[in-house]
Amino acid sequence: MGSNNCAMGLKAVESNIDSLRLDNQLCFTLYSTSLAMNKVYRRLLKPLALTYPQYLVMVVLWEKNSLLVKDIGERLFLDSATLTPLLKRMEAQDLVCRTRDLSDERQVIITLTEAGQALREKALAIPDILLCAVACDAEILSLIKRELEALRSRLMQFADTP
């Protein structure tokens, strides 16, 4: 949507009091859907003794082991202040190792331990169980995912615009 359309849309929204109803808020729909998704994942991840953010870190490391903290943060849209305590807890659980990069001591490399690698086998069923939980076929789910990724991209671009 161009800036003129956006400005015109904002004026129309400002005059429509129904736009402030909770049921009309996209942000609330996304938020409450995220809460529901986290509730499902909490149940699925309990046998693995992982929280949802820890699971996401593991997924990234199962894709490519031995990554810098900043690279994990970029993939998960998390800053190092959020990620570092999470990684420390995961290290205490013997899931990952944190080591300083020899060429740049400011950088921390995260690698999976044997226990972290072995946990992947236990997690293999999670995507299929989730597919059952959302009760739609993989093609529709893929379309929803692509639309949400595009929405996220536009929102991040808007948020970064001064």
C-alpha positions as CSV (number, residue, x, y, z in Angstrom):
1,M,0.0,0.0,0.0
2,G,1.4,3.4,-1.0
3,S,1.9,6.2,1.5
4,N,-1.1,8.1,0.2
5,N,-3.4,5.1,0.5
6,C,-2.0,4.5,4.0
7,A,-2.6,8.1,5.0
8,M,-6.2,7.9,3.6
9,G,-6.7,4.6,5.4
10,L,-5.5,6.1,8.7
11,K,-8.1,9.0,8.4
12,A,-10.9,6.5,7.7
13,V,-9.8,4.3,10.7
14,E,-9.6,7.3,13.0
15,S,-13.3,8.1,12.2
16,N,-14.4,4.5,12.8
17,I,-14.7,3.8,16.5
18,D,-15.3,0.1,15.8
19,S,-11.7,-0.1,14.8
20,L,-10.8,0.0,18.5
21,R,-12.8,-3.0,19.3
22,L,-10.7,-5.9,20.6
23,D,-12.1,-8.3,18.1
24,N,-11.0,-6.0,15.2
25,Q,-7.4,-5.8,16.3
26,L,-5.0,-7.8,14.1
27,C,-2.4,-7.5,16.9
28,F,-4.7,-9.3,19.3
29,T,-5.4,-12.1,16.9
30,L,-1.7,-12.6,16.3
31,Y,-0.9,-12.4,20.1
32,S,-3.7,-14.8,21.1
33,T,-2.7,-17.2,18.3
34,S,0.8,-17.1,19.5
35,L,-0.3,-17.8,23.1
36,A,-2.3,-20.8,21.8
37,M,0.7,-22.0,19.8
38,N,3.0,-21.7,22.8
39,K,0.5,-23.7,24.9
40,V,0.6,-26.6,22.4
41,Y,4.4,-26.4,22.2
42,R,4.7,-26.3,26.0
43,R,2.9,-29.7,26.1
44,L,5.0,-31.1,23.2
45,L,8.3,-29.9,24.6
46,K,7.7,-31.0,28.2
47,P,9.1,-34.5,27.6
48,L,12.2,-32.9,26.1
49,A,12.6,-30.6,29.0
50,L,12.8,-27.6,26.7
51,T,11.1,-24.3,26.7
52,Y,9.8,-22.9,23.4
53,P,12.7,-20.4,23.0
54,Q,15.2,-23.2,23.8
55,Y,13.5,-25.4,21.2
56,L,13.9,-22.7,18.6
57,V,17.6,-22.4,19.4
58,M,17.9,-26.2,19.1
59,V,16.1,-26.2,15.7
60,V,18.6,-23.6,14.4
61,L,21.6,-25.6,15.7
62,W,20.2,-28.9,14.3
63,E,20.1,-27.1,10.9
64,K,23.7,-25.9,11.2
65,N,25.8,-26.7,14.3
66,S,28.4,-24.3,15.5
67,L,27.0,-20.8,15.1
68,L,27.9,-17.5,16.6
69,V,25.4,-16.1,19.1
70,K,24.8,-13.2,16.8
71,D,23.9,-15.6,13.9
72,I,21.4,-17.4,16.1
73,G,20.0,-14.1,17.3
74,E,19.5,-13.0,13.7
75,R,17.7,-16.2,12.7
76,L,15.4,-16.0,15.8
77,F,15.0,-12.2,15.8
78,L,16.4,-12.1,19.3
79,D,19.1,-9.7,20.7
80,S,22.1,-11.1,22.6
81,A,20.7,-9.7,25.9
82,T,17.8,-12.1,25.6
83,L,19.7,-15.0,24.0
84,T,22.7,-15.1,26.4
85,P,20.9,-16.1,29.6
86,L,18.9,-18.6,27.5
87,L,22.1,-20.1,26.2
88,K,23.7,-20.2,29.6
89,R,20.7,-22.2,30.9
90,M,21.0,-24.6,27.9
91,E,24.7,-25.0,28.7
92,A,23.9,-25.9,32.3
93,Q,21.5,-28.5,30.9
94,D,24.4,-29.9,28.8
95,L,22.6,-29.2,25.5
96,V,25.2,-26.7,24.1
97,C,28.7,-25.5,24.6
98,R,29.7,-21.9,24.6
99,T,33.2,-21.1,23.5
100,R,35.0,-17.8,22.6
101,D,36.1,-17.4,19.0
102,L,39.9,-17.6,19.0
103,S,40.1,-15.0,16.2
104,D,37.7,-12.6,18.0
105,E,37.2,-13.1,21.7
106,R,34.1,-10.8,21.6
107,Q,32.3,-13.5,19.6
108,V,30.8,-16.6,21.2
109,I,30.4,-19.8,19.3
110,I,27.5,-22.2,20.2
111,T,27.8,-25.9,19.4
112,L,25.6,-28.8,20.3
113,T,26.8,-31.3,22.8
114,E,26.1,-35.0,22.3
115,A,23.0,-34.7,24.4
116,G,21.8,-31.8,22.3
117,Q,22.4,-33.7,19.1
118,A,20.6,-36.8,20.5
119,L,17.6,-34.7,21.5
120,R,16.9,-34.1,17.8
121,E,15.6,-37.7,17.4
122,K,13.1,-37.1,20.2
123,A,11.9,-33.9,18.5
124,L,11.3,-35.4,15.0
125,A,7.6,-36.0,15.7
126,I,6.8,-32.5,16.8
127,P,6.1,-31.0,13.3
128,D,3.7,-33.8,12.4
129,I,1.9,-33.5,15.8
130,L,1.6,-29.8,15.3
131,L,0.2,-30.3,11.8
132,C,-2.5,-32.5,13.4
133,A,-3.2,-29.8,16.1
134,V,-3.8,-27.1,13.5
135,A,-6.1,-29.4,11.6
136,C,-5.3,-28.2,8.1
137,D,-3.3,-29.6,5.3
138,A,0.4,-28.8,4.8
139,E,-0.3,-26.7,1.7
140,I,-2.7,-24.4,3.6
141,L,-0.3,-24.2,6.5
142,S,2.5,-23.3,4.1
143,L,0.4,-20.5,2.6
144,I,-0.4,-19.1,6.0
145,K,3.3,-19.3,7.0
146,R,4.3,-17.4,3.8
147,E,1.7,-14.7,4.4
148,L,2.8,-14.3,8.0
149,E,6.4,-14.0,6.9
150,A,5.5,-11.3,4.4
151,L,3.5,-9.5,7.1
152,R,6.4,-9.7,9.5
153,S,8.7,-8.3,6.9
154,R,6.5,-5.3,6.2
155,L,6.0,-4.6,9.9
156,M,9.7,-4.7,10.5
157,Q,10.4,-2.4,7.6
158,F,7.7,0.0,8.9
159,A,9.1,-0.2,12.4
160,D,12.6,0.6,11.2
161,T,11.4,3.6,9.2
162,P,12.0,6.9,11.1
